[in-house]
């Protein structure tokens, strides 16, 4: 079965859209991880200040 040009174009657009969505998700996970690290470091500093 041969795919028409329009079908191939539609598949290409769907694949590109999916790839862009994955990139945004990966970027968001990276930001969330960085925020968690910052929060942990800040909590550690607060504990040290409270102990002094």
CHARMM-style PDB file with segment names, atoms N, HN, CA, C and O in Angstrom:
ATOM      1  N   UNK     1       0.845  -1.168   0.000  1.00  0.00      PROA
ATOM      2  CA  UNK     1       0.000   0.000   0.000  1.00  0.00      PROA
ATOM      3  C   UNK     1       0.893   1.234   0.000  1.00  0.00      PROA
ATOM      4  O   UNK     1       1.802   1.349   0.822  1.00  0.00      PROA
ATOM      5  N   UNK     2       0.634   2.155  -0.921  1.00  0.00      PROA
ATOM      6  HN  UNK     2      -0.104   2.062  -1.590  1.00  0.00      PROA
ATOM      7  CA  UNK     2       1.418   3.371  -1.006  1.00  0.00      PROA
ATOM      8  C   UNK     2       0.709   4.488  -0.258  1.00  0.00      PROA
ATOM      9  O   UNK     2      -0.514   4.614  -0.312  1.00  0.00      PROA
ATOM     10  N   UNK     3       1.500   5.295   0.440  1.00  0.00      PROA
ATOM     11  HN  UNK     3       2.493   5.193   0.483  1.00  0.00      PROA
ATOM     12  CA  UNK     3       0.947   6.452   1.131  1.00  0.00      PROA
ATOM     13  C   UNK     3       0.959   7.653   0.191  1.00  0.00      PROA
ATOM     14  O   UNK     3       1.909   7.869  -0.562  1.00  0.00      PROA
ATOM     15  N   UNK     4      -0.098   8.408   0.254  1.00  0.00      PROA
ATOM     16  HN  UNK     4      -0.869   8.232   0.865  1.00  0.00      PROA
ATOM     17  CA  UNK     4      -0.138   9.608  -0.569  1.00  0.00      PROA
ATOM     18  C   UNK     4       0.778  10.667   0.034  1.00  0.00      PROA
ATOM     19  O   UNK     4       1.203  10.552   1.184  1.00  0.00      PROA
ATOM     20  N   UNK     5       1.071  11.679  -0.737  1.00  0.00      PROA
ATOM     21  HN  UNK     5       0.725  11.772  -1.671  1.00  0.00      PROA
ATOM     22  CA  UNK     5       1.916  12.770  -0.272  1.00  0.00      PROA
ATOM     23  C   UNK     5       1.296  13.460   0.932  1.00  0.00      PROA
ATOM     24  O   UNK     5       2.006  13.838   1.864  1.00  0.00      PROA
ATOM     25  N   UNK     6      -0.004  13.626   0.923  1.00  0.00      PROA
ATOM     26  HN  UNK     6      -0.581  13.319   0.166  1.00  0.00      PROA
ATOM     27  CA  UNK     6      -0.689  14.276   2.039  1.00  0.00      PROA
ATOM     28  C   UNK     6      -0.579  13.431   3.305  1.00  0.00      PROA
ATOM     29  O   UNK     6      -0.394  13.977   4.392  1.00  0.00      PROA
ATOM     30  N   UNK     7      -0.687  12.130   3.184  1.00  0.00      PROA
ATOM     31  HN  UNK     7      -0.838  11.686   2.301  1.00  0.00      PROA
ATOM     32  CA  UNK     7      -0.548  11.244   4.338  1.00  0.00      PROA
ATOM     33  C   UNK     7       0.859  11.306   4.907  1.00  0.00      PROA
ATOM     34  O   UNK     7       1.037  11.340   6.125  1.00  0.00      PROA
ATOM     35  N   UNK     8       1.849  11.321   4.046  1.00  0.00      PROA
ATOM     36  HN  UNK     8       1.705  11.293   3.057  1.00  0.00      PROA
ATOM     37  CA  UNK     8       3.231  11.414   4.497  1.00  0.00      PROA
ATOM     38  C   UNK     8       3.481  12.736   5.214  1.00  0.00      PROA
ATOM     39  O   UNK     8       4.169  12.776   6.234  1.00  0.00      PROA
ATOM     40  N   UNK     9       2.928  13.798   4.685  1.00  0.00      PROA
ATOM     41  HN  UNK     9       2.369  13.766   3.856  1.00  0.00      PROA
ATOM     42  CA  UNK     9       3.088  15.113   5.298  1.00  0.00      PROA
ATOM     43  C   UNK     9       2.414  15.150   6.669  1.00  0.00      PROA
ATOM     44  O   UNK     9       2.963  15.711   7.617  1.00  0.00      PROA
ATOM     45  N   UNK    10       1.235  14.559   6.773  1.00  0.00      PROA
ATOM     46  HN  UNK    10       0.788  14.104   6.002  1.00  0.00      PROA
ATOM     47  CA  UNK    10       0.520  14.515   8.044  1.00  0.00      PROA
ATOM     48  C   UNK    10       1.316  13.721   9.084  1.00  0.00      PROA
ATOM     49  O   UNK    10       1.399  14.130  10.242  1.00  0.00      PROA
ATOM     50  N   UNK    11       1.890  12.609   8.685  1.00  0.00      PROA
ATOM     51  HN  UNK    11       1.822  12.277   7.745  1.00  0.00      PROA
ATOM     52  CA  UNK    11       2.705  11.801   9.589  1.00  0.00      PROA
ATOM     53  C   UNK    11       3.932  12.587  10.039  1.00  0.00      PROA
ATOM     54  O   UNK    11       4.291  12.548  11.216  1.00  0.00      PROA
ATOM     55  N   UNK    12       4.565  13.285   9.136  1.00  0.00      PROA
ATOM     56  HN  UNK    12       4.273  13.317   8.180  1.00  0.00      PROA
ATOM     57  CA  UNK    12       5.737  14.092   9.464  1.00  0.00      PROA
ATOM     58  C   UNK    12       5.391  15.186  10.478  1.00  0.00      PROA
ATOM     59  O   UNK    12       6.155  15.431  11.412  1.00  0.00      PROA
ATOM     60  N   UNK    13       4.260  15.834  10.297  1.00  0.00      PROA
ATOM     61  HN  UNK    13       3.639  15.635   9.538  1.00  0.00      PROA
ATOM     62  CA  UNK    13       3.827  16.880  11.222  1.00  0.00      PROA
ATOM     63  C   UNK    13       3.542  16.289  12.598  1.00  0.00      PROA
ATOM     64  O   UNK    13       3.912  16.886  13.609  1.00  0.00      PROA
ATOM     65  N   UNK    14       2.903  15.146  12.655  1.00  0.00      PROA
ATOM     66  HN  UNK    14       2.603  14.661  11.833  1.00  0.00      PROA
ATOM     67  CA  UNK    14       2.622  14.494  13.937  1.00  0.00      PROA
ATOM     68  C   UNK    14       3.900  14.089  14.666  1.00  0.00      PROA
ATOM     69  O   UNK    14       4.010  14.270  15.879  1.00  0.00      PROA
ATOM     70  N   UNK    15       4.849  13.553  13.941  1.00  0.00      PROA
ATOM     71  HN  UNK    15       4.760  13.406  12.956  1.00  0.00      PROA
ATOM     72  CA  UNK    15       6.118  13.144  14.556  1.00  0.00      PROA
ATOM     73  C   UNK    15       6.869  14.369  15.069  1.00  0.00      PROA
ATOM     74  O   UNK    15       7.418  14.340  16.170  1.00  0.00      PROA
ATOM     75  N   UNK    16       6.898  15.434  14.292  1.00  0.00      PROA
ATOM     76  HN  UNK    16       6.451  15.458  13.397  1.00  0.00      PROA
ATOM     77  CA  UNK    16       7.587  16.657  14.722  1.00  0.00      PROA
ATOM     78  C   UNK    16       6.909  17.252  15.953  1.00  0.00      PROA
ATOM     79  O   UNK    16       7.588  17.715  16.869  1.00  0.00      PROA
ATOM     80  N   UNK    17       5.589  17.244  15.981  1.00  0.00      PROA
ATOM     81  HN  UNK    17       5.038  16.868  15.237  1.00  0.00      PROA
ATOM     82  CA  UNK    17       4.867  17.756  17.144  1.00  0.00      PROA
ATOM     83  C   UNK    17       5.127  16.927  18.384  1.00  0.00      PROA
ATOM     84  O   UNK    17       5.271  17.473  19.478  1.00  0.00      PROA
ATOM     85  N   UNK    18       5.189  15.624  18.227  1.00  0.00      PROA
ATOM     86  HN  UNK    18       5.072  15.181  17.338  1.00  0.00      PROA
ATOM     87  CA  UNK    18       5.482  14.748  19.363  1.00  0.00      PROA
ATOM     88  C   UNK    18       6.889  14.988  19.890  1.00  0.00      PROA
ATOM     89  O   UNK    18       7.100  15.013  21.102  1.00  0.00      PROA
ATOM     90  N   UNK    19       7.839  15.162  19.005  1.00  0.00      PROA
ATOM     91  HN  UNK    19       7.668  15.142  18.020  1.00  0.00      PROA
ATOM     92  CA  UNK    19       9.219  15.414  19.418  1.00  0.00      PROA
ATOM     93  C   UNK    19       9.320  16.740  20.173  1.00  0.00      PROA
ATOM     94  O   UNK    19      10.041  16.834  21.166  1.00  0.00      PROA
ATOM     95  N   UNK    20       8.613  17.748  19.715  1.00  0.00      PROA
ATOM     96  HN  UNK    20       8.027  17.672  18.908  1.00  0.00      PROA
ATOM     97  CA  UNK    20       8.631  19.049  20.390  1.00  0.00      PROA
ATOM     98  C   UNK    20       8.009  18.925  21.776  1.00  0.00      PROA
ATOM     99  O   UNK    20       8.503  19.530  22.728  1.00  0.00      PROA
ATOM    100  N   UNK    21       6.953  18.164  21.903  1.00  0.00      PROA
ATOM    101  HN  UNK    21       6.552  17.672  21.130  1.00  0.00      PROA
ATOM    102  CA  UNK    21       6.321  17.951  23.203  1.00  0.00      PROA
ATOM    103  C   UNK    21       7.250  17.244  24.172  1.00  0.00      PROA
ATOM    104  O   UNK    21       7.285  17.582  25.355  1.00  0.00      PROA
ATOM    105  N   UNK    22       7.993  16.279  23.691  1.00  0.00      PROA
ATOM    106  HN  UNK    22       7.964  16.004  22.730  1.00  0.00      PROA
ATOM    107  CA  UNK    22       8.949  15.570  24.554  1.00  0.00      PROA
ATOM    108  C   UNK    22      10.055  16.505  25.018  1.00  0.00      PROA
ATOM    109  O   UNK    22      10.477  16.439  26.172  1.00  0.00      PROA
ATOM    110  N   UNK    23      10.524  17.363  24.143  1.00  0.00      PROA
ATOM    111  HN  UNK    23      10.181  17.416  23.205  1.00  0.00      PROA
ATOM    112  CA  UNK    23      11.586  18.303  24.509  1.00  0.00      PROA
ATOM    113  C   UNK    23      11.114  19.234  25.611  1.00  0.00      PROA
ATOM    114  O   UNK    23      11.867  19.525  26.541  1.00  0.00      PROA
ATOM    115  N   UNK    24       9.884  19.703  25.519  1.00  0.00      PROA
ATOM    116  HN  UNK    24       9.272  19.467  24.764  1.00  0.00      PROA
ATOM    117  CA  UNK    24       9.345  20.584  26.558  1.00  0.00      PROA
ATOM    118  C   UNK    24       9.212  19.849  27.884  1.00  0.00      PROA
ATOM    119  O   UNK    24       9.477  20.423  28.941  1.00  0.00      PROA
ATOM    120  N   UNK    25       8.808  18.596  27.839  1.00  0.00      PROA
ATOM    121  HN  UNK    25       8.593  18.129  26.981  1.00  0.00      PROA
ATOM    122  CA  UNK    25       8.663  17.804  29.064  1.00  0.00      PROA
ATOM    123  C   UNK    25      10.022  17.583  29.720  1.00  0.00      PROA
ATOM    124  O   UNK    25      10.151  17.713  30.937  1.00  0.00      PROA
ATOM    125  N   UNK    26      11.019  17.254  28.935  1.00  0.00      PROA
ATOM    126  HN  UNK    26      10.913  17.148  27.946  1.00  0.00      PROA
ATOM    127  CA  UNK    26      12.361  17.019  29.469  1.00  0.00      PROA
ATOM    128  C   UNK    26      12.911  18.310  30.078  1.00  0.00      PROA
ATOM    129  O   UNK    26      13.542  18.281  31.135  1.00  0.00      PROA
ATOM    130  N   UNK    27      12.674  19.429  29.418  1.00  0.00      PROA
ATOM    131  HN  UNK    27      12.162  19.453  28.559  1.00  0.00      PROA
ATOM    132  CA  UNK    27      13.128  20.720  29.947  1.00  0.00      PROA
ATOM    133  C   UNK    27      12.440  21.012  31.280  1.00  0.00      PROA
ATOM    134  O   UNK    27      13.079  21.496  32.215  1.00  0.00      PROA
ATOM    135  N   UNK    28      11.157  20.724  31.369  1.00  0.00      PROA
ATOM    136  HN  UNK    28      10.638  20.332  30.610  1.00  0.00      PROA
ATOM    137  CA  UNK    28      10.408  20.956  32.602  1.00  0.00      PROA
ATOM    138  C   UNK    28      10.902  20.086  33.744  1.00  0.00      PROA
ATOM    139  O   UNK    28      10.974  20.541  34.886  1.00  0.00      PROA
ATOM    140  N   UNK    29      11.240  18.843  33.448  1.00  0.00      PROA
ATOM    141  HN  UNK    29      11.182  18.474  32.521  1.00  0.00      PROA
ATOM    142  CA  UNK    29      11.765  17.946  34.484  1.00  0.00      PROA
ATOM    143  C   UNK    29      13.104  18.482  34.991  1.00  0.00      PROA
ATOM    144  O   UNK    29      13.379  18.435  36.190  1.00  0.00      PROA
ATOM    145  N   UNK    30      13.918  18.979  34.099  1.00  0.00      PROA
ATOM    146  HN  UNK    30      13.695  19.017  33.125  1.00  0.00      PROA
ATOM    147  CA  UNK    30      15.200  19.557  34.502  1.00  0.00      PROA
ATOM    148  C   UNK    30      15.015  20.757  35.418  1.00  0.00      PROA
ATOM    149  O   UNK    30      15.740  20.908  36.401  1.00  0.00      PROA
ATOM    150  N   UNK    31      14.053  21.607  35.101  1.00  0.00      PROA
ATOM    151  HN  UNK    31      13.464  21.485  34.302  1.00  0.00      PROA
ATOM    152  CA  UNK    31      13.780  22.774  35.947  1.00  0.00      PROA
ATOM    153  C   UNK    31      13.247  22.347  37.310  1.00  0.00      PROA
ATOM    154  O   UNK    31      13.637  22.909  38.333  1.00  0.00      PROA
ATOM    155  N   UNK    32      12.368  21.367  37.327  1.00  0.00      PROA
ATOM    156  HN  UNK    32      12.051  20.911  36.495  1.00  0.00      PROA
ATOM    157  CA  UNK    32      11.829  20.869  38.598  1.00  0.00      PROA
ATOM    158  C   UNK    32      12.936  20.290  39.477  1.00  0.00      PROA
ATOM    159  O   UNK    32      12.951  20.507  40.689  1.00  0.00      PROA
ATOM    160  N   UNK    33      13.854  19.559  38.868  1.00  0.00      PROA
ATOM    161  HN  UNK    33      13.842  19.382  37.884  1.00  0.00      PROA
ATOM    162  CA  UNK    33      14.963  18.977  39.610  1.00  0.00      PROA
ATOM    163  C   UNK    33      15.856  20.073  40.188  1.00  0.00      PROA
ATOM    164  O   UNK    33      16.275  19.997  41.343  1.00  0.00      PROA
ATOM    165  N   UNK    34      16.141  21.084  39.386  1.00  0.00      PROA
ATOM    166  HN  UNK    34      15.801  21.146  38.447  1.00  0.00      PROA
ATOM    167  CA  UNK    34      16.964  22.198  39.865  1.00  0.00      PROA
ATOM    168  C   UNK    34      16.279  22.915  41.024  1.00  0.00      PROA
ATOM    169  O   UNK    34      16.937  23.297  41.991  1.00  0.00      PROA
ATOM    170  N   UNK    35      14.980  23.097  40.935  1.00  0.00      PROA
ATOM    171  HN  UNK    35      14.446  22.787  40.149  1.00  0.00      PROA
ATOM    172  CA  UNK    35      14.239  23.746  42.024  1.00  0.00      PROA
ATOM    173  C   UNK    35      14.276  22.907  43.300  1.00  0.00      PROA
ATOM    174  O   UNK    35      14.384  23.449  44.400  1.00  0.00      PROA
ATOM    175  N   UNK    36      14.186  21.598  43.154  1.00  0.00      PROA
ATOM    176  HN  UNK    36      14.097  21.157  42.260  1.00  0.00      PROA
ATOM    177  CA  UNK    36      14.238  20.716  44.326  1.00  0.00      PROA
ATOM    178  C   UNK    36      15.609  20.789  44.994  1.00  0.00      PROA
ATOM    179  O   UNK    36      15.700  20.799  46.222  1.00  0.00      PROA
ATOM    180  N   UNK    37      16.659  20.841  44.205  1.00  0.00      PROA
ATOM    181  HN  UNK    37      16.584  20.833  43.207  1.00  0.00      PROA
ATOM    182  CA  UNK    37      18.011  20.952  44.750  1.00  0.00      PROA
ATOM    183  C   UNK    37      18.164  22.279  45.483  1.00  0.00      PROA
ATOM    184  O   UNK    37      18.715  22.321  46.583  1.00  0.00      PROA
ATOM    185  N   UNK    38      17.684  23.353  44.885  1.00  0.00      PROA
ATOM    186  HN  UNK    38      17.237  23.318  43.991  1.00  0.00      PROA
ATOM    187  CA  UNK    38      17.764  24.667  45.541  1.00  0.00      PROA
ATOM    188  C   UNK    38      17.000  24.675  46.863  1.00  0.00      PROA
ATOM    189  O   UNK    38      17.488  25.209  47.859  1.00  0.00      PROA
ATOM    190  N   UNK    39      15.826  24.095  46.877  1.00  0.00      PROA
ATOM    191  HN  UNK    39      15.429  23.661  46.069  1.00  0.00      PROA
ATOM    192  CA  UNK    39      15.020  24.060  48.101  1.00  0.00      PROA
ATOM    193  C   UNK    39      15.716  23.247  49.185  1.00  0.00      PROA
ATOM    194  O   UNK    39      15.685  23.621  50.358  1.00  0.00      PROA
ATOM    195  N   UNK    40      16.340  22.146  48.805  1.00  0.00      PROA
ATOM    196  HN  UNK    40      16.366  21.843  47.853  1.00  0.00      PROA
ATOM    197  CA  UNK    40      17.057  21.318  49.771  1.00  0.00      PROA
ATOM    198  C   UNK    40      18.243  22.072  50.350  1.00  0.00      PROA
ATOM    199  O   UNK    40      18.486  22.021  51.555  1.00  0.00      PROA
ATOM    200  N   UNK    41      18.980  22.770  49.500  1.00  0.00      PROA
ATOM    201  HN  UNK    41      18.782  22.812  48.520  1.00  0.00      PROA
ATOM    202  CA  UNK    41      20.121  23.549  49.978  1.00  0.00      PROA
ATOM    203  C   UNK    41      19.673  24.672  50.910  1.00  0.00      PROA
ATOM    204  O   UNK    41      20.308  24.918  51.935  1.00  0.00      PROA
ATOM    205  N   UNK    42      18.596  25.344  50.563  1.00  0.00      PROA
ATOM    206  HN  UNK    42      18.080  25.144  49.731  1.00  0.00      PROA
ATOM    207  CA  UNK    42      18.076  26.413  51.419  1.00  0.00      PROA
ATOM    208  C   UNK    42      17.624  25.863  52.774  1.00  0.00      PROA
ATOM    209  O   UNK    42      17.850  26.494  53.806  1.00  0.00      PROA
ATOM    210  N   UNK    43      16.994  24.705  52.772  1.00  0.00      PROA
ATOM    211  HN  UNK    43      16.809  24.193  51.934  1.00  0.00      PROA
ATOM    212  CA  UNK    43      16.555  24.095  54.027  1.00  0.00      PROA
ATOM    213  C   UNK    43      17.766  23.741  54.883  1.00  0.00      PROA
ATOM    214  O   UNK    43      17.736  23.925  56.100  1.00  0.00      PROA
ATOM    215  N   UNK    44      18.816  23.242  54.274  1.00  0.00      PROA
ATOM    216  HN  UNK    44      18.841  23.092  53.285  1.00  0.00      PROA
ATOM    217  CA  UNK    44      20.040  22.927  55.004  1.00  0.00      PROA
ATOM    218  C   UNK    44      20.655  24.175  55.622  1.00  0.00      PROA
ATOM    219  O   UNK    44      21.110  24.146  56.765  1.00  0.00      PROA
ATOM    220  N   UNK    45      20.669  25.257  54.878  1.00  0.00      PROA
ATOM    221  HN  UNK    45      20.299  25.280  53.950  1.00  0.00      PROA
ATOM    222  CA  UNK    45      21.200  26.518  55.419  1.00  0.00      PROA
ATOM    223  C   UNK    45      20.356  27.002  56.597  1.00  0.00      PROA
ATOM    224  O   UNK    45      20.894  27.489  57.591  1.00  0.00      PROA
ATOM    225  N   UNK    46      19.063  26.872  56.486  1.00  0.00      PROA
ATOM    226  HN  UNK    46      18.626  26.477  55.679  1.00  0.00      PROA
ATOM    227  CA  UNK    46      18.174  27.292  57.576  1.00  0.00      PROA
ATOM    228  C   UNK    46      18.420  26.469  58.846  1.00  0.00      PROA
ATOM    229  O   UNK    46      18.384  27.005  59.953  1.00  0.00      PROA
ATOM    230  N   UNK    47      18.668  25.177  58.681  1.00  0.00      PROA
ATOM    231  HN  UNK    47      18.697  24.741  57.781  1.00  0.00      PROA
ATOM    232  CA  UNK    47      18.942  24.322  59.822  1.00  0.00      PROA
ATOM    233  C   UNK    47      20.252  24.744  60.483  1.00  0.00      PROA
ATOM    234  O   UNK    47      20.336  24.796  61.710  1.00  0.00      PROA
ATOM    235  N   UNK    48      21.266  25.045  59.688  1.00  0.00      PROA
ATOM    236  HN  UNK    48      21.197  25.003  58.691  1.00  0.00      PROA
ATOM    237  CA  UNK    48      22.557  25.460  60.217  1.00  0.00      PROA
ATOM    238  C   UNK    48      22.416  26.780  60.966  1.00  0.00      PROA
ATOM    239  O   UNK    48      22.988  26.948  62.044  1.00  0.00      PROA
ATOM    240  N   UNK    49      21.658  27.717  60.400  1.00  0.00      PROA
ATOM    241  HN  UNK    49      21.194  27.580  59.525  1.00  0.00      PROA
ATOM    242  CA  UNK    49      21.455  29.013  61.055  1.00  0.00      PROA
ATOM    243  C   UNK    49      20.689  28.849  62.372  1.00  0.00      PROA
ATOM    244  O   UNK    49      20.987  29.534  63.350  1.00  0.00      PROA
ATOM    245  N   UNK    50      19.726  27.965  62.399  1.00  0.00      PROA
ATOM    246  HN  UNK    50      19.484  27.409  61.604  1.00  0.00      PROA
ATOM    247  CA  UNK    50      18.928  27.747  63.605  1.00  0.00      PROA
ATOM    248  C   UNK    50      19.759  27.094  64.704  1.00  0.00      PROA
ATOM    249  O   UNK    50      19.508  27.321  65.887  1.00  0.00      PROA
ATOM    250  N   UNK    51      20.731  26.297  64.331  1.00  0.00      PROA
ATOM    251  HN  UNK    51      20.936  26.112  63.370  1.00  0.00      PROA
ATOM    252  CA  UNK    51      21.572  25.600  65.308  1.00  0.00      PROA
ATOM    253  C   UNK    51      22.592  26.549  65.936  1.00  0.00      PROA
ATOM    254  O   UNK    51      23.093  26.288  67.030  1.00  0.00      PROA
ATOM    255  N   UNK    52      22.898  27.641  65.251  1.00  0.00      PROA
ATOM    256  HN  UNK    52      22.491  27.853  64.362  1.00  0.00      PROA
ATOM    257  CA  UNK    52      23.917  28.581  65.764  1.00  0.00      PROA
ATOM    258  C   UNK    52      23.334  29.533  66.698  1.00  0.00      PROA
ATOM    259  OT1 UNK    52      24.041  30.392  67.225  1.00  0.00      PROA
TER     260      UNK     52
END
